[in-house]
Amino acid sequence: MDMKPWKVERTSVLFSHPRVVLTEEIVRLPDGSLVDDYLQIKMAEHVVIITRKEDGKFLLLRQYKHGPRTVSLTFPAGVIELGEESSAAARRELREETGIDPFDIRSLGRFVLNGNQGAGAVHLFLVDQIAVNFIVTQTGGDLEEQETLWLTEDELLEAVRTGQFKIATHALALCFALNPGLWPANS
């Protein structure tokens, strides 16, 4: 089956803020019909960085996240600044949150958060086989208190089973962390 993209006939901005833009689109479907109230949410894209030491342990942060309004396990992560490349954002965020300045970083892909309204995207990255003996927890200017953890694969699986991952993009990163078969061959 040959599926064709929809054609945007017109876009109206309903709400605009530096972090979120809500638009309403009139779109023409491939069969010619019009949808006159298709909402789109534009948000800054962000990075999530899976970091694994030579001994196989993964770097996680335990921190309060206001979106789900609870404490969650997360990988180091953060927003991609305007004009910044996603790999540069991943390096910056890892350095800001942990003091790690990775030599090699691998892209695992870009994923849109909501298939219908957009709502931003996550770029997953892997920093693998690093030799780290300690972490410098950075707190400068961020709203987040965090605890740094190094977890084995079994401990990660137990964290999932006990509901410690509350954010979808970090759960997705966890799936990639535990299954190298998902990693793109050409990255």
Helices and strands as residue ranges (DSSP letters): E 7-16, E 20-28, E 34-43, E 46-53, E 58-65, E 70-74, E 77-79, H 86-98, E 106-114, E 118-130, E 146-151, H 153-161, H 168-178, G 180-182
